[in-house]
Amino acid sequence: MKETLDADSRQALIKYRIERAYATMKEAQYNADGGFYVAAVNRLYYACYYAVLALFLKYDISAQTHHGVKSMLGLHFISKDILSKEDGKIFCDLFDKRHSGDYDDYIYCDLETVLDLYPRAAQFIDDVNKLVNS
C-alpha cells in the first residue's frame, strides 16, 4: 500500500531528493578522478534519477521501474516542452549507459565520455531543480 505524505513531509522528501542528486554528482566526480569511469556514469545517472524522483513527488507522478521513470518523464515533461529535448536526451543517454554498465560485458567508458556527460547531467539537475522550486 502506498503511504500518503502530509505536505511538510512531502516537501522535506523533495528537498532531500534534490540534495541527494547534487551529492551524487560529487560521487560521480570522485569516481572519475579515480579513473572509475563506468562508476562515474552510474552515479551521473542516479543523480539525475534522484532529481526526477523529486519532480515526480511534487507533481504526484509515480513509476515503479527505472524504465517507467524514463517513460513518465518523457510523457509528462519532455513531450510537453516543460523540460527541454536536451534534458530528455541526457536522461535517456545516461539511462542506457548505466544499464549497459550494470548488465553488459566488456563496457568501455573513458574520461572523455564522462567529461561530455557531466555538464549535461549537471544542467539537467539544475533544470529539474528550477521546476521543483517553481
Helices and strands as residue ranges (DSSP letters): H 7-33, H 37-58, H 66-73, I 74-78, H 85-103, H 111-132
